[in-house]
Amino acid sequence: MIAAIASGKGGTGKTTVSASLASVWTEACGRPVLAVDLDVEEPNLHLFLRPTIASSRAATLEVPVVDAAVCTRCGACRELCQFGAITVMGDTPLVFVDMCHGCGGCLAVCPAGAITPGARELGRIEEGAAGPIGFLAGRLRVGEAMSPPLIRAVLRRLGELSAGRDIADRPDVLLDAPPGVSCPATAAVATADCIVLVAEPTPFGLHDFRLAVEAFTPLAKPMAVVINRGGEGSGELRAFCAVAGLPVLAEIPDDRLVAETYARGGLLADVGPDYRSLCLTLVSAVAGLAGRSGGSRHA
């Protein structure tokens, strides 16, 4: 089972919910869990789970390398590339690797075979554990503009970790997705069995939540909502969810004690017995939303 925890905007409490679910997942449903931080531009799930990182390796994107001595300056690569990542200026072939999307088209169309594959580092993939919780995360290289290729690399690593294991032995997976509805968020939730949208009952929160529902509905995945900092405004948010047919799995109150715990890097389940009970109930709701048959999608 793979559940993506997403949001229409940053700051709604998406990572708070992700970490809190992971902290009680095994207790609630008796299954191992793997927490995956796909918010690669600003990963912060580790601040709450505090994993021990066992390995960190570079993730790369294939980029072209041009042999000027072989290049005929025909311009076929330039005509193909929609991003202006490869061109010929005067008599000089040029590659702008930061603009390359790694499609490999220029290698395929070069009639002289002057282009060979190189690599640029996108960032790092980190693996470890926080007690019984498995941990996997991507961390984008400073200055790197494209996060979806790194997100896909982390998801490929997730598949490798599951390869060759029986479905029953694979951990349930919680994906802490990037906020918003752009390419990074879509890339993160595309492989999930269900989507849990974390929303806040503010005018901006409701506006961006509507955008998220509009963006993710075409993926045809089971989707539900957790309201964070509930209170004034929750009624309007709940009314929208009712019209959209989205179940509200939980509402986390706008509680100063919760905010203080979060500010210290604490977990929602540690605030008190009522919040621990809320987290345990939420685990069961998320597991039910996804269905156990979703475990086959790890590969």
Residue frames as qw, qx, qy, qz and C-alpha x, y, z in Angstrom:
[[0.000, 0.885, 0.465, 0.000, 0.00, 0.00, 0.00],
 [0.407, 0.060, 0.017, 0.911, 1.27, 3.44, -0.96],
 [0.065, -0.875, -0.471, 0.090, -0.44, 6.55, 0.42],
 [0.388, 0.351, 0.033, 0.852, 0.57, 10.03, -0.73],
 [0.228, -0.751, -0.428, 0.448, 0.16, 12.87, 1.76],
 [0.352, 0.354, 0.316, 0.807, -0.28, 16.02, -0.33],
 [0.057, -0.702, -0.405, 0.583, -1.56, 19.58, -0.07],
 [0.422, 0.813, 0.330, 0.228, -2.61, 22.45, -2.29],
 [0.142, 0.887, -0.216, 0.382, -0.09, 24.81, -0.69],
 [0.532, 0.198, -0.618, 0.544, 2.85, 24.84, 1.64],
 [0.054, -0.251, 0.480, -0.839, 2.41, 25.22, 5.38],
 [0.684, -0.291, -0.271, -0.611, -0.82, 23.26, 5.77],
 [0.597, -0.441, 0.583, -0.330, 0.76, 20.61, 8.02],
 [0.864, 0.324, -0.319, -0.214, 1.39, 17.92, 5.41],
 [0.479, 0.398, -0.713, 0.322, 4.69, 16.83, 6.94],
 [0.359, -0.297, 0.586, -0.663, 3.17, 16.94, 10.43],
 [0.871, 0.063, 0.128, -0.470, 0.51, 14.47, 9.31],
 [0.773, 0.410, -0.484, -0.006, 3.04, 12.30, 7.43],
 [0.221, 0.419, -0.745, 0.471, 5.38, 12.01, 10.42],
 [0.515, -0.201, 0.508, -0.661, 2.54, 11.45, 12.87],
 [0.912, 0.166, -0.102, -0.361, 1.06, 8.66, 10.75],
 [0.658, 0.419, -0.604, 0.165, 4.45, 6.99, 10.42],
 [0.058, -0.455, 0.680, -0.572, 5.09, 7.18, 14.17],
 [0.572, -0.066, 0.619, -0.534, 2.04, 5.05, 15.05],
 [0.652, 0.301, -0.451, -0.530, 1.49, 3.09, 11.82],
 [0.444, 0.156, -0.881, 0.052, 2.85, -0.26, 12.99],
 [0.123, 0.053, 0.744, -0.655, 1.10, 0.06, 16.36],
 [0.542, 0.252, 0.160, -0.785, -2.21, 0.79, 14.65],
 [0.828, 0.337, -0.145, -0.424, -2.24, -1.83, 11.92],
 [0.837, -0.290, 0.460, 0.061, 0.56, -4.24, 12.74],
 [0.805, 0.494, 0.161, 0.287, 2.47, -3.62, 9.53],
 [0.544, -0.309, 0.116, 0.771, 5.94, -2.16, 8.87],
 [0.280, 0.923, 0.248, -0.090, 6.05, 1.30, 7.35],
 [0.593, 0.030, 0.203, 0.779, 8.46, 3.21, 5.12],
 [0.048, 0.897, 0.219, -0.382, 8.35, 7.02, 5.24],
 [0.602, 0.254, 0.368, 0.662, 9.48, 8.65, 1.98],
 [0.041, -0.766, -0.119, 0.630, 10.22, 12.37, 1.75],
 [0.543, 0.435, 0.511, 0.505, 9.54, 13.46, -1.85],
 [0.022, 0.991, 0.125, -0.035, 9.52, 17.17, -1.02],
 [0.834, 0.044, 0.023, 0.549, 13.05, 17.19, -2.42],
 [0.255, 0.707, -0.007, 0.660, 13.40, 20.97, -2.67],
 [0.228, -0.572, 0.411, -0.673, 12.83, 21.46, 1.07],
 [0.713, -0.179, -0.677, -0.029, 12.89, 18.03, 2.75],
 [0.176, -0.508, 0.473, -0.698, 12.05, 18.23, 6.44],
 [0.867, -0.268, -0.298, -0.297, 10.48, 14.91, 7.37],
 [0.710, 0.108, -0.537, 0.443, 13.78, 13.95, 8.99],
 [0.036, -0.440, 0.358, -0.823, 13.38, 16.79, 11.51],
 [0.695, -0.308, 0.146, -0.632, 10.44, 14.95, 13.07],
 [0.980, -0.027, -0.170, -0.097, 11.39, 11.29, 12.58],
 [0.249, -0.800, 0.546, -0.027, 15.12, 11.82, 13.28],
 [0.987, 0.157, -0.023, 0.001, 16.33, 8.83, 11.26],
 [0.507, -0.559, 0.535, 0.381, 19.83, 7.43, 11.26],
 [0.642, 0.675, -0.209, -0.297, 21.02, 7.74, 7.66],
 [0.838, -0.215, 0.466, 0.188, 22.77, 4.53, 6.61],
 [0.565, 0.096, 0.517, 0.636, 23.59, 5.53, 3.03],
 [0.244, 0.829, 0.103, -0.492, 23.56, 8.55, 0.73],
 [0.566, 0.036, 0.591, 0.573, 24.24, 8.37, -2.99],
 [0.111, 0.384, -0.219, -0.890, 24.12, 10.75, -5.92],
 [0.565, 0.542, 0.619, -0.066, 21.19, 10.72, -8.33],
 [0.180, -0.358, 0.428, 0.810, 22.05, 11.84, -11.85],
 [0.615, 0.649, 0.287, -0.343, 20.33, 12.84, -15.08],
 [0.683, 0.131, 0.483, 0.532, 21.64, 11.86, -18.49],
 [0.181, 0.887, -0.008, -0.425, 22.87, 14.88, -20.45],
 [0.819, 0.537, 0.061, 0.191, 24.60, 15.13, -23.84],
 [0.444, -0.648, 0.361, 0.502, 28.34, 15.47, -24.37],
 [0.673, 0.734, 0.051, -0.078, 29.36, 16.66, -27.82],
 [0.692, -0.228, 0.369, 0.576, 32.63, 15.68, -29.52],
 [0.229, 0.835, -0.045, -0.498, 33.41, 18.85, -31.51],
 [0.120, -0.461, 0.740, 0.475, 35.89, 16.97, -33.70],
 [0.218, 0.213, 0.931, 0.200, 33.14, 14.61, -34.91],
 [0.260, 0.682, 0.499, -0.467, 30.21, 17.08, -34.99],
 [0.398, 0.322, 0.550, 0.659, 29.23, 18.19, -38.53],
 [0.051, 0.277, 0.178, -0.943, 27.29, 21.25, -37.29],
 [0.066, -0.321, -0.788, -0.521, 24.14, 20.01, -39.05],
 [0.275, -0.167, 0.195, -0.927, 21.88, 21.45, -36.36],
 [0.560, -0.257, -0.712, -0.335, 19.62, 18.38, -36.05],
 [0.428, -0.317, -0.696, 0.482, 20.00, 18.35, -32.26],
 [0.004, -0.135, -0.183, 0.974, 19.24, 22.06, -32.03],
 [0.428, -0.120, -0.433, -0.784, 16.07, 21.68, -34.08],
 [0.571, -0.289, -0.764, -0.079, 14.85, 18.80, -31.90],
 [0.362, -0.250, -0.622, 0.648, 15.48, 20.30, -28.45],
 [0.154, -0.788, -0.466, -0.371, 12.49, 22.30, -27.24],
 [0.538, -0.793, -0.180, 0.223, 14.41, 23.67, -24.27],
 [0.302, 0.902, -0.238, 0.199, 17.41, 25.19, -26.02],
 [0.742, -0.591, 0.304, 0.087, 19.77, 22.91, -24.12],
 [0.657, -0.145, 0.524, 0.522, 21.94, 22.12, -27.15],
 [0.426, 0.877, 0.121, -0.186, 22.85, 24.36, -30.07],
 [0.712, 0.115, 0.203, 0.662, 25.55, 25.42, -32.51],
 [0.011, -0.955, -0.070, 0.288, 26.82, 28.97, -32.32],
 [0.193, 0.795, -0.505, -0.275, 28.97, 29.81, -35.28],
 [0.648, 0.352, -0.674, -0.055, 31.29, 26.83, -35.53],
 [0.021, 0.288, -0.803, 0.521, 30.98, 25.82, -31.88],
 [0.593, -0.389, -0.648, -0.277, 28.57, 23.16, -30.55],
 [0.110, -0.353, 0.513, -0.775, 27.30, 24.10, -27.09],
 [0.523, -0.402, -0.748, -0.077, 25.43, 22.19, -24.38],
 [0.254, -0.470, 0.304, -0.788, 23.63, 24.00, -21.54],
 [0.360, -0.060, -0.924, 0.111, 23.33, 21.09, -19.14],
 [0.103, 0.196, 0.627, -0.747, 21.13, 22.92, -16.61],
 [0.531, 0.270, -0.052, -0.802, 18.46, 23.29, -19.28],
 [0.385, 0.155, -0.856, -0.308, 18.57, 19.65, -20.37],
 [0.746, -0.195, 0.201, -0.605, 15.56, 17.46, -19.48],
 [0.336, -0.339, 0.878, -0.019, 17.41, 14.22, -20.20],
 [0.811, 0.331, 0.176, -0.450, 15.13, 12.96, -22.99],
 [0.604, -0.225, 0.688, 0.335, 18.03, 11.56, -25.03],
 [0.635, 0.696, 0.315, -0.118, 16.54, 12.80, -28.29],
 [0.188, 0.884, -0.373, -0.210, 19.70, 14.59, -29.40],
 [0.385, -0.402, 0.818, 0.149, 21.69, 11.36, -29.14],
 [0.641, 0.326, 0.695, -0.034, 19.12, 9.60, -31.31],
 [0.525, 0.817, 0.221, -0.090, 19.01, 12.19, -34.12],
 [0.139, -0.800, 0.458, 0.361, 22.73, 12.97, -34.42],
 [0.883, 0.450, -0.075, -0.108, 23.72, 11.51, -37.83],
 [0.436, 0.669, -0.547, 0.250, 27.45, 11.67, -37.07],
 [0.839, -0.327, -0.402, 0.165, 27.33, 9.99, -33.67],
 [0.318, 0.505, -0.322, 0.735, 29.04, 13.01, -32.17],
 [0.456, -0.534, 0.220, -0.678, 26.85, 13.05, -29.05],
 [0.543, -0.037, -0.817, 0.189, 27.41, 10.63, -26.17],
 [0.552, -0.723, -0.343, -0.233, 25.66, 10.41, -22.80],
 [0.264, 0.324, -0.549, 0.724, 27.09, 12.24, -19.82],
 [0.464, -0.594, -0.652, 0.083, 25.57, 12.98, -16.42],
 [0.022, -0.516, 0.246, -0.820, 24.77, 15.87, -14.13],
 [0.226, -0.195, -0.833, 0.466, 24.05, 15.42, -10.46],
 [0.321, -0.618, -0.442, -0.566, 20.46, 16.17, -9.48],
 [0.473, -0.641, 0.286, -0.533, 20.90, 15.62, -5.77],
 [0.041, 0.298, -0.917, 0.261, 21.17, 12.86, -3.20],
 [0.769, -0.281, -0.413, -0.399, 19.07, 9.86, -2.24],
 [0.104, -0.444, 0.713, -0.532, 19.26, 9.09, 1.47],
 [0.764, -0.225, -0.549, -0.254, 18.24, 5.85, 3.17],
 [0.077, 0.301, -0.725, 0.615, 18.02, 4.95, 6.82],
 [0.498, -0.465, -0.723, -0.115, 15.66, 4.19, 9.65],
 [0.239, -0.472, 0.330, -0.782, 14.04, 5.82, 12.66],
 [0.528, -0.140, 0.719, -0.430, 13.65, 2.86, 14.99],
 [0.542, 0.224, 0.809, 0.030, 11.13, 0.56, 13.29],
 [0.468, 0.804, 0.210, -0.301, 10.28, 3.16, 10.65],
 [0.676, 0.145, 0.386, 0.610, 12.12, 2.86, 7.35],
 [0.032, 0.856, 0.050, -0.513, 13.23, 6.14, 5.81],
 [0.581, 0.248, 0.478, 0.610, 13.93, 7.20, 2.23],
 [0.052, 0.885, 0.188, -0.423, 14.39, 10.77, 0.99],
 [0.610, 0.494, 0.215, 0.581, 15.57, 12.89, -1.90],
 [0.286, -0.784, -0.074, 0.546, 17.55, 16.08, -1.42],
 [0.579, 0.768, 0.178, 0.208, 17.85, 18.36, -4.46],
 [0.633, -0.015, -0.002, 0.774, 21.26, 19.81, -5.27],
 [0.068, -0.769, -0.178, 0.611, 21.53, 23.51, -4.50],
 [0.074, 0.520, -0.411, -0.745, 21.04, 25.35, -7.78],
 [0.107, 0.136, 0.921, 0.350, 19.27, 22.48, -9.52],
 [0.362, 0.063, -0.061, -0.928, 16.07, 23.71, -11.19],
 [0.695, -0.020, -0.497, -0.518, 14.28, 20.44, -11.92],
 [0.410, -0.326, 0.719, -0.456, 12.95, 18.32, -9.09],
 [0.892, 0.129, 0.061, -0.430, 10.71, 15.77, -10.93],
 [0.720, 0.405, -0.563, 0.034, 13.68, 13.71, -12.23],
 [0.065, 0.358, -0.778, 0.513, 14.98, 13.36, -8.66],
 [0.663, -0.070, 0.386, -0.637, 11.51, 12.45, -7.40],
 [0.896, 0.266, -0.220, -0.279, 11.32, 9.73, -10.06],
 [0.469, 0.448, -0.714, 0.262, 14.77, 8.50, -9.04],
 [0.289, -0.264, 0.689, -0.610, 13.63, 8.18, -5.41],
 [0.819, 0.102, 0.188, -0.532, 10.54, 6.28, -6.57],
 [0.765, 0.390, -0.508, -0.068, 12.71, 3.94, -8.65],
 [0.157, 0.377, -0.793, 0.452, 14.77, 3.27, -5.54],
 [0.602, -0.099, 0.461, -0.644, 11.54, 2.52, -3.70],
 [0.889, 0.260, -0.162, -0.340, 10.75, -0.04, -6.38],
 [0.533, 0.450, -0.691, 0.189, 14.21, -1.58, -6.04],
 [0.196, -0.323, 0.722, -0.579, 13.75, -1.96, -2.30],
 [0.742, 0.063, 0.366, -0.557, 10.51, -3.86, -2.91],
 [0.677, 0.425, -0.511, -0.316, 11.71, -5.97, -5.83],
 [0.506, 0.211, -0.830, 0.102, 11.87, -9.68, -5.14],
 [0.117, -0.025, 0.745, -0.656, 9.86, -9.44, -1.92],
 [0.087, -0.487, -0.859, -0.132, 6.42, -10.96, -1.45],
 [0.163, -0.626, -0.245, -0.722, 3.65, -8.40, -1.29],
 [0.674, -0.658, -0.327, -0.082, 2.87, -9.42, 2.28],
 [0.733, -0.317, -0.135, 0.587, 6.48, -8.66, 3.31],
 [0.316, 0.442, 0.119, 0.831, 6.62, -5.19, 1.77],
 [0.131, -0.377, -0.495, 0.772, 6.14, -2.26, 4.14],
 [0.172, 0.866, 0.469, 0.033, 3.29, 0.15, 3.72],
 [0.469, 0.116, 0.104, 0.869, 4.61, 3.39, 2.24],
 [0.029, -0.888, -0.355, 0.290, 3.80, 6.97, 3.21],
 [0.515, 0.353, 0.220, 0.750, 4.89, 9.52, 0.60],
 [0.142, -0.755, -0.229, 0.598, 5.36, 13.07, 1.90],
 [0.538, 0.573, 0.426, 0.448, 4.68, 14.84, -1.41],
 [0.242, 0.026, 0.012, 0.970, 5.76, 18.34, -2.45],
 [0.203, 0.582, 0.505, -0.605, 3.12, 21.01, -1.82],
 [0.271, 0.509, -0.237, -0.782, 1.05, 22.48, -4.62],
 [0.791, 0.383, 0.428, -0.211, -0.23, 21.10, -7.91],
 [0.347, 0.766, -0.442, -0.313, 2.69, 21.56, -10.30],
 [0.743, 0.374, -0.549, -0.082, 4.88, 18.88, -11.90],
 [0.134, 0.360, -0.825, 0.414, 6.74, 17.87, -8.69],
 [0.533, -0.055, 0.556, -0.635, 3.50, 17.17, -6.82],
 [0.844, 0.293, -0.102, -0.438, 2.00, 15.25, -9.74],
 [0.562, 0.439, -0.698, 0.066, 5.14, 13.17, -10.14],
 [0.088, -0.300, 0.796, -0.519, 5.05, 12.31, -6.44],
 [0.600, 0.061, 0.520, -0.605, 1.42, 11.20, -6.19],
 [0.625, 0.349, -0.453, -0.532, 1.18, 9.42, -9.55],
 [0.479, 0.173, -0.861, 0.003, 2.30, 6.04, -8.17],
 [0.239, -0.122, 0.688, -0.674, 0.24, 6.16, -4.96],
 [0.125, -0.337, -0.924, -0.131, -2.77, 3.99, -4.24],
 [0.167, -0.838, -0.519, -0.023, -4.56, 6.85, -2.51],
 [0.266, 0.434, -0.097, 0.855, -4.13, 10.56, -1.83],
 [0.371, -0.703, -0.515, 0.321, -4.67, 12.25, 1.53],
 [0.224, 0.639, 0.082, 0.732, -4.99, 16.02, 1.10],
 [0.399, -0.474, -0.472, 0.627, -4.09, 18.12, 4.12],
 [0.079, 0.666, 0.325, 0.666, -6.02, 21.39, 4.08],
 [0.210, -0.257, -0.477, 0.814, -6.27, 24.44, 6.31],
 [0.071, 0.751, 0.654, 0.058, -9.55, 26.37, 6.71],
 [0.141, -0.594, 0.008, 0.792, -8.31, 29.78, 5.57],
 [0.551, 0.731, 0.077, -0.394, -9.25, 31.70, 2.41],
 [0.252, 0.669, -0.654, -0.248, -5.89, 30.93, 0.78],
 [0.303, -0.198, 0.928, -0.087, -6.00, 27.38, 2.07],
 [0.618, 0.424, 0.586, -0.307, -9.45, 26.74, 0.61],
 [0.490, 0.758, -0.200, -0.380, -8.52, 28.32, -2.72],
 [0.175, 0.572, -0.788, -0.145, -5.42, 26.16, -3.15],
 [0.453, -0.011, 0.862, -0.227, -7.20, 23.09, -1.82],
 [0.682, 0.559, 0.281, -0.378, -9.75, 23.45, -4.62],
 [0.412, 0.719, -0.501, -0.251, -6.89, 23.60, -7.13],
 [0.155, -0.373, 0.913, -0.056, -5.42, 20.41, -5.67],
 [0.615, 0.252, 0.680, -0.311, -8.74, 18.59, -5.93],
 [0.628, 0.698, -0.012, -0.344, -9.08, 19.74, -9.54],
 [0.241, 0.691, -0.666, -0.147, -5.51, 18.68, -10.37],
 [0.155, -0.295, 0.935, -0.124, -5.54, 15.26, -8.70],
 [0.711, 0.225, 0.430, -0.508, -9.09, 14.10, -9.50],
 [0.717, 0.526, -0.320, -0.327, -8.15, 13.06, -13.08],
 [0.101, 0.461, -0.876, 0.095, -5.66, 10.57, -11.59],
 [0.794, -0.170, -0.378, -0.445, -8.73, 8.53, -10.53],
 [0.431, 0.099, -0.783, 0.437, -7.30, 7.57, -7.15],
 [0.479, -0.692, -0.539, 0.041, -9.20, 7.32, -3.85],
 [0.251, 0.393, -0.198, 0.862, -8.84, 10.70, -2.19],
 [0.470, -0.729, -0.495, 0.050, -9.75, 12.05, 1.23],
 [0.093, 0.761, -0.116, 0.631, -9.00, 15.03, 3.45],
 [0.567, -0.428, -0.479, 0.516, -7.42, 15.88, 6.78],
 [0.023, -0.900, -0.113, -0.420, -8.27, 19.35, 8.08],
 [0.623, -0.115, -0.375, 0.676, -5.43, 20.89, 10.05],
 [0.088, -0.081, -0.255, 0.960, -5.77, 23.83, 12.43],
 [0.173, -0.526, -0.743, -0.377, -9.51, 23.28, 12.39],
 [0.100, -0.476, -0.484, 0.727, -11.91, 25.81, 13.83],
 [0.313, 0.719, 0.153, -0.602, -13.19, 28.98, 12.22],
 [0.358, 0.574, -0.510, -0.532, -13.60, 28.32, 8.51],
 [0.219, -0.133, 0.965, 0.055, -13.82, 24.56, 8.81],
 [0.537, 0.455, 0.586, -0.401, -17.51, 24.64, 7.91],
 [0.498, 0.723, -0.189, -0.441, -16.86, 26.08, 4.46],
 [0.098, 0.499, -0.842, -0.182, -14.10, 23.57, 3.86],
 [0.354, 0.077, 0.912, -0.192, -16.30, 20.68, 4.96],
 [0.575, 0.584, 0.313, -0.480, -19.11, 21.94, 2.74],
 [0.403, 0.660, -0.505, -0.383, -16.82, 21.90, -0.29],
 [0.074, -0.287, 0.955, 0.011, -15.65, 18.38, 0.58],
 [0.509, 0.291, 0.719, -0.374, -19.27, 17.22, 0.82],
 [0.588, 0.673, 0.004, -0.448, -20.08, 18.60, -2.63],
 [0.328, 0.634, -0.668, -0.209, -16.90, 17.10, -4.08],
 [0.958, -0.070, -0.209, -0.182, -17.60, 13.73, -2.46],
 [0.465, 0.455, -0.618, 0.442, -14.40, 13.79, -0.43],
 [0.726, -0.563, -0.392, 0.040, -14.49, 12.16, 3.02],
 [0.052, -0.788, 0.404, -0.461, -12.91, 14.10, 5.88],
 [0.765, -0.020, -0.617, 0.183, -10.82, 11.55, 7.77],
 [0.552, -0.467, -0.425, 0.545, -9.85, 13.79, 10.69],
 [0.060, 0.887, 0.057, 0.454, -9.79, 17.37, 11.92],
 [0.623, -0.121, -0.383, 0.671, -6.80, 18.51, 13.96],
 [0.174, -0.919, -0.342, 0.096, -7.83, 21.43, 16.20],
 [0.315, 0.725, -0.167, 0.590, -6.12, 24.80, 16.12],
 [0.758, -0.625, -0.166, 0.087, -4.46, 24.06, 19.45],
 [0.009, 0.906, -0.398, 0.145, -1.54, 26.06, 20.85],
 [0.687, -0.454, 0.567, -0.006, -0.16, 22.89, 22.44],
 [0.855, 0.353, 0.335, 0.181, 0.02, 21.24, 19.03],
 [0.404, 0.878, -0.110, 0.233, 1.88, 24.26, 17.63],
 [0.319, -0.802, 0.490, -0.121, 4.36, 24.24, 20.51],
 [0.833, -0.158, 0.524, 0.079, 5.00, 20.53, 20.06],
 [0.744, 0.602, 0.196, 0.214, 5.52, 21.00, 16.31],
 [0.143, 0.940, -0.252, 0.178, 7.92, 23.91, 16.91],
 [0.481, -0.632, 0.605, -0.046, 10.06, 21.62, 19.07],
 [0.356, 0.379, -0.805, -0.286, 10.11, 18.96, 16.34],
 [0.378, -0.026, 0.838, -0.392, 7.62, 16.81, 18.24],
 [0.143, -0.158, -0.866, -0.451, 4.94, 14.51, 16.88],
 [0.508, -0.317, -0.161, -0.784, 1.20, 14.95, 17.06],
 [0.786, -0.250, -0.557, -0.098, 0.81, 11.56, 18.75],
 [0.542, -0.065, -0.538, 0.642, 2.99, 12.82, 21.62],
 [0.146, -0.456, 0.031, -0.877, 0.83, 15.87, 22.43],
 [0.451, -0.168, 0.575, -0.662, -1.53, 13.83, 24.58],
 [0.382, 0.109, 0.914, -0.082, -3.79, 10.75, 24.73],
 [0.531, 0.646, 0.373, -0.401, -6.55, 12.34, 22.65],
 [0.358, 0.754, -0.395, -0.384, -4.14, 13.20, 19.85],
 [0.148, -0.320, 0.928, 0.124, -2.56, 9.76, 19.96],
 [0.492, 0.350, 0.763, -0.231, -6.03, 8.27, 19.61],
 [0.477, 0.758, 0.027, -0.443, -6.68, 10.60, 16.67],
 [0.148, 0.628, -0.695, -0.318, -3.49, 9.42, 14.95],
 [0.298, -0.067, 0.952, -0.020, -4.29, 5.74, 15.50],
 [0.528, 0.554, 0.555, -0.325, -7.78, 6.23, 14.08],
 [0.368, 0.784, -0.234, -0.442, -6.35, 8.14, 11.12],
 [0.104, -0.403, 0.874, 0.251, -3.99, 5.26, 10.30],
 [0.415, 0.258, 0.868, -0.093, -6.95, 2.88, 10.04],
 [0.451, 0.747, 0.272, -0.405, -8.83, 5.37, 7.85],
 [0.205, 0.725, -0.509, -0.417, -5.89, 5.84, 5.46],
 [0.214, -0.199, 0.946, 0.142, -5.27, 2.10, 5.22],
 [0.457, 0.461, 0.730, -0.214, -8.94, 1.58, 4.45],
 [0.368, 0.788, -0.032, -0.493, -8.90, 4.34, 1.83],
 [0.145, 0.595, -0.705, -0.356, -6.05, 2.68, -0.06],
 [0.964, 0.079, -0.003, -0.252, -6.97, -0.99, 0.37],
 [0.622, -0.510, 0.565, 0.183, -4.38, -3.67, 0.95],
 [0.817, 0.389, 0.375, 0.202, -4.43, -4.77, -2.67],
 [0.272, 0.955, -0.119, 0.026, -2.48, -1.62, -3.48],
 [0.587, -0.628, 0.454, 0.234, 0.74, -3.24, -2.26],
 [0.801, 0.253, 0.435, 0.325, 1.36, -4.65, -5.73],
 [0.374, 0.902, 0.079, 0.199, 2.20, -1.16, -6.96],
 [0.500, -0.764, 0.274, 0.302, 5.50, -0.94, -5.10],
 [0.698, -0.029, 0.499, 0.513, 7.33, -2.41, -8.07]]
